[in-house]
Amino acid sequence: MKVNGGKSVPLSIGVMCMAKKAKEVVEAVDPDKNLVTFRVIEGDLMEEYKSFVITIQVSPKSEGSGSVVHW
């Protein structure tokens, strides 16, 4: 994923809700929709779920500055 002027950096969720740890891979990136999809491949979550997919979308606020993040 590119941030800060196009510099490549790893993106990791790391510690999830309820102090669960997860290792994930980026499944899809849609820059036009400001959307990233991850699939969890290892960690505590896989002991509780058969599959776990995280989708994050960022949208500019309709009023004022800033953005809204949907998980």
Steps between C-alpha positions, in 0.01 A plus 500: 500500500632846416482783751686824571595602150493155341730330752427126537431385855366174645143518626409282795199488725715337771286485813126478435204555732508298821882480482492243220803474273475441128720476195330615183563545129371781283240349270386807309574871473261737321648853502195643318273391789768548774448134592735228628404136569708266719468125562622366836727197446643430848444580863247480781207592276548187289437288811152655527408554132535296180574820308532865594500786248550866589384776266598861570361794305584865559262776384540877530258665742211678329562809713831631629838335484593142577373160399274220621642146522267199462626157612 
